Amino acid sequence: MNSRERILGRVRRALADVPDDARPYEEAVARDYLREHGQRS
């Protein structure tokens, strides 16, 4: 088993219990902050 396979195995195990959510990322993550900052002084 090489390093790549070992890391991918860890990622697969970590993601195994994550529910399959059909919502796009933009909807799944709350974006209630300002997208741009005001002018700097």
CYANA upper distance limits for C-alpha pairs under 8 A (distance plus 0.5 A):
  1 MET  CA      5 GLU  CA      6.68
  1 MET  CA      6 ARG  CA      7.14
  2 ASN  CA      6 ARG  CA      6.82
  3 SER  CA      7 ILE  CA      6.70
  4 ARG  CA      8 LEU  CA      6.63
  5 GLU  CA      9 GLY  CA      6.50
  6 ARG  CA     10 ARG  CA      6.92
  7 ILE  CA     11 VAL  CA      6.81
  8 LEU  CA     12 ARG  CA      6.62
  9 GLY  CA     13 ARG  CA      6.69
 10 ARG  CA     14 ALA  CA      6.62
 11 VAL  CA     15 LEU  CA      6.67
 12 ARG  CA     16 ALA  CA      6.45
 23 ARG  CA     27 GLU  CA      6.80
 23 ARG  CA     28 ALA  CA      6.62
 24 PRO  CA     28 ALA  CA      6.75
 25 TYR  CA     29 VAL  CA      6.67
 26 GLU  CA     30 ALA  CA      8.30
